[in-house]
Amino acid sequence: MITEEKKKQAVLLLQKKAEEIGRIPKKDDFDDITVARIKAYLGPWPRALEYAGLKEAKEKPPQSKKRKSKSQRLKGLKNLEKKRNKEKAKKQGE
């Protein structure tokens, strides 16, 4: 279990590095073990930077339409097939 103390240490590491280098730190600014610890305590790198207050969270894009169920998709395909067959029969009848 991740303790609050470990999260605070990870945040301080990020904030200290940002102050030291004068920009938002990149993973390359730390050794591999430190990066792994920060990510283990705070999540993926962008979320870790957000958690440390170094980066604003992006707005989530609006949810797209919910995916149709398999039966709805099959029904749509059947309707499309019927429509095409009618058009095909109409062309042949001309």
N, C-alpha and C positions, 0 to 999 in steps of 0.2 A: 504494500500500500504506500502511496506517495504522501509524505507528510507535508504540511503547510510550510515547515521550515525548509525543506528541499526546494519547494516551489519558489520561496522567497530568495533562496540562494541563486537559483537559476535566473530569476528576474534581475537580481543585483549584478550578476555576471554580464547579462545583456546590456543593462543600463550603463554599467561602468565602461564596457567596451565602446558603446556608442559615444559616451563622453570623451573617451580617450582618442578615438579616431575621427570624431566630428561628423559621423553619418550613421545611418542604420547599419548595424553589423550584418555581415554575410556569414554563412557557414564557414567559408574559407578563412575567416578571421580567427577561428578557434581550432584547436586540435580535434581530432576525430572523437576522442573520448568525451571531451567537453560537449561537443555537438550532440553526441548520443545521449548524454545525461540531460541536457536542456530539452531535447525532444521527448525523452522519456517522462520528464516532469511536467512539461507544458504542452506537449502535442507537436504537430507538424510545425515546421519553421515559421510560416506566416502567422499561425495562431500564437506561437510563442512570442513573436514580436508584438502582436496585438496585446497579449496578456501583460507584457512588460510595459505597455503604454508607448511603444516606439513607432507603432504603425496603426493607422485607423482601420477598423474592420470594414471590408467591402460590403456594400449592400448586396443582399442576395437578389438575383434576378427573379422576376415574377415567375411563379410556377406555371409551367406549360400545361396544356390540357392533359387531363388524366388519360392514360393509355386505355384504349378500349379492351374489353375482355375478348377472349378467343371467340366466344360465340357471336359477339357483336361484329368482329372482323369477318368471320365466316358468312354471316348474314349479309354484310356489305359486299363481299365478293360474289355471293349468289345473285344479289340484286344487280350488280354490275354485269354479270354474265347474262342475266335475263335481258337487260337493256341492250347489250351488244348483239344478242341473238335476234331481238326484235328489229334492230337497225339492219342487221345482215339480211333478214327475211324481207324487209321492206325494199332493200336495194335489189334483191334478186327478183322481186315481184314487179319491178319497174320495167 
